[in-house]
């Protein structure tokens, strides 16, 4: 398996500095700052990128599980809400909420929910984030 790469550069102090993050493939490069991370200003932040990675990983894992169960999905759409909170003197990602809507023909709700929970527990990004509470809202749509 390939080793994936990403990089970041930060210039200046924390409250007034700025930086860029980019992925090794060149598919994404974004500006980030204290304000984009903690105050909602324009730009990206590490938590947003973790959310995108987690939503993508979960969607792939769920699509695979559904396919193995004989219900190849037409669409798996997932969003992630990553909660960053002040904990003690620092900050911590305290929870991630994965919300998914799936169109998969011929599957019953109970099997779907079991496969969704399995994908949440076992996708590689969920495993990497095992110290964080991961919640799931899963909806089967037609």
Secondary structure, 3 states (H helix, E strand, C coil): CCCCCEEEEEECCCCCCEEEEEECCCCCEEEEEHHHHHCCCCCECHHHHHHHHHHHHHHHHHHHHHHHCCCCEEEEEEEEEEEEEEECCEEEEEEEEEEEEEEECCCCHHHHHHHHHHHHHHCHHHHHCCCCEEEEEEEECC
